[in-house]
Amino acid sequence: MASSFKSVPIDQFVASLAAKQPTPGGGAAAAIGASIGSAAASMAAAYTRRKKDRDSGAAAKAEELIASLDAAALLAAADDDAEAYGELQRTWKEGDATSAEEKAAIEARALEVPTTLVESCHARIVAIRKFLPRCNPNIASDAKVGVHLLAGSARAAYQTVLVNSPPEEEKLRLSKLLQEIRQFEDEIL
């Protein structure tokens, strides 16, 4: 696998994901899915910049949405996940000399990456939800595709959270975010 998933062609990423190797894994897949969801919603916003959209103020809202979606940051999360998992896996090897303090920091990072992805997906869905009434109706379906891809990515990232044994209160907090996401998905179906 290349040093960054940003530069890997999609067919190679998919083949690597399907291979018997530790990375990329589910966390990276969730991040890539989220970046695609953000891109789809960004496209819908980009098409909401017609003259009538500028006149109504919808174009300004579209620009705000585009700025907030930042698909590149989600692509970087795929790299972060692979790095965090690689470090965690290293601590499982026999004879590993990682101190208890260092190991705790590595475990915390392995939990932080997918937790942040769930939160990021939620925040982007909230932004799309606010924008959707102003979206160009001819392409609003792409904004909704973005919501559904981000929602699936949030649920996938949550599975990665769970494998990292979060505290109960963190599971509950993230579950509430997922419930909010599900509610909005149900509204737009």
QUIHU-V514721 format. One record per run of one state. SS is the DSSP state (h for helix, s for strand, l for the rest). FROM is the first residue (numbers start at 1). TO is the last residue. If there is no record, write none. Layout:
# QUIHU-V514721
ss->SS from->FROM to->TO
ss->SS from->FROM to->TO
This chain:
# QUIHU-V514721
ss->l from->1 to->4
ss->h from->5 to->7
ss->l from->8 to->9
ss->h from->10 to->18
ss->l from->19 to->25
ss->h from->26 to->46
ss->l from->47 to->50
ss->h from->51 to->56
ss->l from->57 to->57
ss->h from->58 to->69
ss->l from->70 to->70
ss->h from->71 to->91
ss->l from->92 to->99
ss->h from->100 to->132
ss->l from->133 to->139
ss->h from->140 to->163
ss->l from->164 to->167
ss->h from->168 to->188
ss->l from->189 to->189
